[in-house]
Amino acid sequence: MAHILITGGAGFIGSHLCGKYLLRGDRVTAVDSFLTGSEENVARFSENKNFTLIRHDVSEPFPEIDKTDFVLHFACPASPVDFTRVPLEILRVDSLGTFNALELAKKDGARFLLASTSEVYGDPLVHPQTEDYWGNVNPTGLRSCYDEAKRFAEAATMVYLRKYEVNTGIVRIFNTYGPRMRLDDGRVVPNFCGQALRNEPLTVYGDGKQTRSFCFVDDLVDGIMRLVDSNEHGPVNIGNPDEHTILDFAKFVVEAVPGTRSRIEFVPLKFTDDPKQRRPVIARAQKLLGWNGPKVTLKEGIAKTLDYFRARL
Ligand SMILES: NC(=O)c1ccc[n+]([C@@H]2O[C@H](COP(=O)([O-])OP(=O)(O)OC[C@H]3O[C@@H](n4cnc5c(N)ncnc54)[C@H](O)[C@@H]3O)[C@@H](O)[C@H]2O)c1
């Protein structure tokens, strides 16, 4: 039985990771400040004797914790609305929080995994994105508190690998969706699903021609667990290479909600530097981890996500 510490364990992705590791028979400690996560996400594990929840801001030094085998650093708000709501907290968790999590891994001799993001590619000039593309990021724009902070977190992770030989890995996560996202979190999947279920207009920012690729959370978690189990340092892209325009995706969601009276409404772009296109090259994940891309189709994944949101409305 391994001891897995997951920062941000009460968040969307973190809570799915907790569930999968508990299912595997591991011991899981989730450390979360509940800035964007919720107790509801982890309430289902409360009876499990292998699960511990610690309410703590990981930008502050960690409390005393039993020796860990793996430290998975997932704490960080990830929605564009958070980039203006809690930008300082994002900068802190990706800098100080990353140092604290790396220090813990160093002390325990644990393997460390950083949850990085496709946002490190910024508004990419290379398409699709391979891991060796350095990105096109505006260092002073509205998104920079997130993009640049994650780039800093990657740099810090690589320093701990090179200087202290901490066994680190970096996963670059592309847009992921599924149950336990917050309906009001401002990302496109909860936005469109919530709007379609409430018969409100689906708000498409700009002309809707910008593209994204959406990966169902179970598939992402499978890729992450493979990376954790490997000794690969990465970075490794995990995401869906199947790309859609936002406008097509809006139409898709409307069709997935029979009887909805929602129509599509175009509104001005909310953020500058909105990436025009995003699609991962997953060859590295295929070669190193045997992860061959998502198994859950967009239709199945959106249906499961809609069921979750329906129950919440
Ligand atoms: N969901 C995606 O599509 C996506 C894409 C790329 C990268 N990521 C990365 O994956 C990770 C998880 O994202 P998510 O979508 O689950 O977001 P989320 O907001 O649901 O989860 C983040 C969790 O971190 C917690 N947290 C934030 N700051 C903290 C702090 N200082 N101390 C302790 N806990 C803190 C929050 O309370 C929340 O539970 C993030 O690092 C994010 O950058 C997510």
The ligand as a MOL file (V3000), in Angstrom:
LIG
                    3D

  0  0  0     0  0            999 V3000
M  V30 BEGIN CTAB
M  V30 COUNTS 44 48 0 0 0
M  V30 BEGIN ATOM
M  V30 1 N -9.4930 20.8470 -15.4480 0
M  V30 2 C -8.6840 21.1480 -16.4440 0
M  V30 3 O -9.1290 21.1520 -17.6020 0
M  V30 4 C -7.2260 21.4280 -16.2070 0
M  V30 5 C -6.4240 21.7200 -17.3210 0
M  V30 6 C -5.0910 21.9690 -17.1220 0
M  V30 7 C -4.5320 21.9070 -15.8630 0
M  V30 8 N -5.3200 21.6250 -14.7940 0 CHG=1
M  V30 9 C -4.6760 21.6060 -13.4660 0
M  V30 10 O -5.1650 20.5330 -12.6890 0
M  V30 11 C -5.2480 20.9300 -11.3260 0
M  V30 12 C -6.6480 20.7030 -10.7990 0
M  V30 13 O -7.5670 21.4640 -11.5600 0
M  V30 14 P -9.1480 21.2980 -11.3890 0
M  V30 15 O -9.7420 21.4830 -12.7140 0
M  V30 16 O -9.4260 20.0650 -10.6320 0 CHG=-1
M  V30 17 O -9.4680 22.6030 -10.5370 0
M  V30 18 P -10.2590 22.7330 -9.1390 0
M  V30 19 O -10.3790 24.1880 -8.8910 0
M  V30 20 O -11.4960 21.9190 -9.1460 0
M  V30 21 O -9.2470 22.0630 -8.1150 0
M  V30 22 C -8.1950 22.7620 -7.5130 0
M  V30 23 C -8.1830 22.3980 -6.0390 0
M  V30 24 O -7.0630 23.0340 -5.4210 0
M  V30 25 C -7.4910 23.6020 -4.1890 0
M  V30 26 N -6.5690 24.6780 -3.8520 0
M  V30 27 C -6.3680 25.8270 -4.5350 0
M  V30 28 N -5.4140 26.5610 -3.9250 0
M  V30 29 C -5.0160 25.8390 -2.8430 0
M  V30 30 C -4.0430 26.0510 -1.8350 0
M  V30 31 N -3.2940 27.1540 -1.7960 0
M  V30 32 N -3.8790 25.1040 -0.8850 0
M  V30 33 C -4.6240 23.9680 -0.9110 0
M  V30 34 N -5.5610 23.7190 -1.8370 0
M  V30 35 C -5.7530 24.6450 -2.7990 0
M  V30 36 C -8.9050 24.0570 -4.4530 0
M  V30 37 O -9.6490 24.2700 -3.2680 0
M  V30 38 C -9.4350 22.9030 -5.2900 0
M  V30 39 O -9.9530 21.8730 -4.4790 0
M  V30 40 C -4.7980 22.3920 -11.2570 0
M  V30 41 O -3.4400 22.4390 -10.9000 0
M  V30 42 C -4.9900 22.8670 -12.6780 0
M  V30 43 O -4.1110 23.9210 -12.9990 0
M  V30 44 C -6.6530 21.4080 -14.9320 0
M  V30 END ATOM
M  V30 BEGIN BOND
M  V30 1 1 1 2
M  V30 2 2 2 3
M  V30 3 1 2 4
M  V30 4 1 4 5
M  V30 5 2 4 44
M  V30 6 2 5 6
M  V30 7 1 6 7
M  V30 8 2 7 8
M  V30 9 1 8 9
M  V30 10 1 8 44
M  V30 11 1 9 10
M  V30 12 1 9 42
M  V30 13 1 10 11
M  V30 14 1 11 12
M  V30 15 1 11 40
M  V30 16 1 12 13
M  V30 17 1 13 14
M  V30 18 2 14 15
M  V30 19 1 14 16
M  V30 20 1 14 17
M  V30 21 1 17 18
M  V30 22 2 18 19
M  V30 23 1 18 20
M  V30 24 1 18 21
M  V30 25 1 21 22
M  V30 26 1 22 23
M  V30 27 1 23 24
M  V30 28 1 23 38
M  V30 29 1 24 25
M  V30 30 1 25 26
M  V30 31 1 25 36
M  V30 32 1 26 27
M  V30 33 1 26 35
M  V30 34 2 27 28
M  V30 35 1 28 29
M  V30 36 1 29 30
M  V30 37 2 29 35
M  V30 38 1 30 31
M  V30 39 2 30 32
M  V30 40 1 32 33
M  V30 41 2 33 34
M  V30 42 1 34 35
M  V30 43 1 36 37
M  V30 44 1 36 38
M  V30 45 1 38 39
M  V30 46 1 40 41
M  V30 47 1 40 42
M  V30 48 1 42 43
M  V30 END BOND
M  V30 END CTAB
M  END
